[in-house]
Amino acid sequence: MRLLDDSIGILEKSNREVVREKPRANKTNISSEELLPGKEKRRVEAILLDFDWRSTFKEVSLPMAHCIITAIESFSEKILQQEQNERSSAFCSDITEKLDRMLPLALACRDDSFQEIRANLMEACCKVATAVLQRLQERAKEVPSKAPLKNLHILLSTAVYVFQYFKQYDNLMKEITKKPIFLVPIQRYQEFINTLQYQVTNYCVRVCATSILQDAESHHWDDYKAFYEV
């Protein structure tokens, strides 16, 4: 309250001084510099705030580096457990959304002093990519004995989504590390995608061969019968 009263008093005093001051003759345009006192009549320059956040951040960089892996593994395991109960492919987007929040940290840690933070973050991302791939492979094995065939298309689209996601991460990190980070996970996802593509294509061919060109009752993948016209 005292600060507020002092400010109001200063403002009222300034207003009174402005009222008492006579207007200058023959000058319609007065620059802001001329209104300043004599000692303060100088060129006004822009002031840039130099916030050396990296120096401040170094004090907590090591503890944070150790916590990153634990934090990522914790939320990814929680989401995977939720998928186990609900059987929903949305778990991939839930994981990638959380990883996106940490990506700026990895991109900002360009100095050697933050190398451990970047390395731990990338290591945790690789573990998450592997865990998600294993879950997708488990779901693929359930088709067609325990899961409908349409799940193959869902798994394929999900695998492509995760593949493109980590490929983008790899391209971004290359600008800093000058080498691929997610090379192994990307290769494994590519192999899995190729397998799913073959299964989907092969199933469509066999359906045509057994249901359309052959007896409708012989709907078996390994059943090769002679073709005949219906």
N, C-alpha and C positions, 0 to 999 in steps of 0.2 A: 504493500500500500504506500509506503514511504517513497519507493522508487517511482510509482505512478504519479504521486503528488509532485515530486521534483520535476518529472518530465512535463507535466501540465504547466508548472510554473515557468519553466524555460520556454515552452511554446508560447505562452501568453506574453512573456517579455520580448520575444522575437517579433511577435505580431505588432506590439506597441512601437518598436523601433522602426518597423517597416512603414507604419502609418505616419510617424513623425518625419521620415525622410522625404525630402522634396524630389519630385520627378526630375530627371535629367533632361535638359533641353536639347533639341536638334538630334535626338537619337531615338530611333524607333526600334531598332534591332540591337539588343544587348546580349552578348554571348554569355554562356554560363561561366566562362573563365573570368570575365570581367567582374562578376558578382562576388568572386572570392577575394579575401584579403590579399594585401600586396605580397606577402611571403608565400602565399599559396597559389599565386597565379603561375601555373605551369601546365604543361601538357598532361592530360589525364590518360594514363596507360592502363590497359587491362591487366588485372592481377590473376595469375594462374596459381591455383592451389596445388602444391606438390605434395601429394599424400603417398608416402613411401610405405604402402601396405605390405609389400613383400617382407620388409625388415621386421615389421610387427608380427607378421604371420609365421616367421621362422621359429618363434618361440613355441608355437603349438603344432608345428608341422609334423614332428616325430610322433607325438601322441595321436594325432589325427590319422597318420599313415597306418598305425596299428589298428585303429578302430574301423577303418573303411571296409576292410574285408569282412569283419564281423557284422557290420551293419548291413552290407549287401547280401551276405549269406543268410542273415536273419530274415529280412523281408522276402527274399526269393523262396526260402523254405516255407514260409507262412503262406505265400501265394500258391505254391505247388501243392501244399496240403489242402488248401481250399479247392483246388482243381480236382484233387483226388476224391473229394466228397461231392462236388457238384458236377464233375465231368463237363466242364465248359472250356472252349478254346480261347475265351477272353483272357485267360491268365497271362498269355504272352504280352498283350497290350498293357496289362497292369504292371508287369515287370519292366518293360521298356520305358513306360512313363516315369517310373522311379529312377531308372538309370539316366534318363535325360536330364534329371535334376542335378546329377553329379557330373555330367559331361563338361559343363563350363569350368569346373574345378580342374579337371584333367587338362583342358586346353590352356588354362591360365598358368599351370605349373610348368613353365618353360625353363626356369633356372635349374642348375644342377642341384641346388639345395632342396628343391622340391621333387627331385627325381623319385624318391621313395614313395611319395604320395601318388604320383602318376603311375608308377609301376604296380603298386598295390591295387589301385583302382582298376587298371587294365587286367590284372590277374584275377580279381574278383569277377569282372565282366566275362572273362573266359570260362570261369567255373559256372557262372549262370548259364552261359550259352550251352555248355556241355550238359548241364542238368535239364534244361528245357528240351534239348535234342533227345536225351534218354527217355523223357516222358513221352515225346511224340513217337518214338520208336516203339515204346510199350503199347501205345494206343493203336499203332498200325498193326501190331501182331494180333490184336483182338478182332481184326476184320478177316473173313466174314463170320467166324465162328461165334463171337460174342458181341459184335457190334455190326450195325448195318453198313452196307457197301458205300452209302453216301458219305460215311466218315472219311473215306479215302480222299475225297475231294476237299473236305474240310482240313484234313491233315496236310494235304499238299499246299493249299493256299496259306496255311499257318506257317509251314516250313519256309515257303518263299518269302513271306513277310519277315521272319526272323533273319533269314539269310541276307536280304537286302538291308535290313537294319544294321547288322554288324559289319556289313561291307561298307556302309556309309561311315560307321565309326572308324573302321580301318583307314579309310581315305582321309578322314580328318586328322587322325593321329600321325599319319605318315608325314604331315607337314612339320611335325615336331621331332619325331623319333627317326625320320628318314628311313624307316624300315617297316614292313608289315607287322602288325601286332596280333591280328585275329586270323592269321593264315590257316592254322590247323582247324579251328572251329568252322571257318568258311568252307574249307575243303570237305569236311564231314557233312555239313549241311547240303552241299552240292551233291554228294554221293547219295544222301538220303532222298533228296528231291528226284534224282534220276531213278531211284528204285520205285518211288511212288508213281512217277510218270509211267514207268513200264507196267506197273500193276494196273493202273487205271486204263491205259490203252489196251493191254492184254485182256482185261475183263470185258471191255466193250467189244473187242473182236470175237471173243468166245460167246458172248451173248448173241451176237448176230449169227454166229455159226450154229449154235445149239437151239436157239429159240425161233429164229426167223427162217433160216435155211434148212433146219432139221426139225425133228419132232419136238414139240414144245415140252414134252415130258422129260426129255433128256437134257435138263439144264444142269450140267455138271462141267466144271472147268477142265477136267482131265479126260472127258469123254469125246473121242474123235469118231464120228460116224460119217458115213458117206452122205454127200449132199443130194437132195432131191427137191424138185419143185413142188410147191404146195398147190 
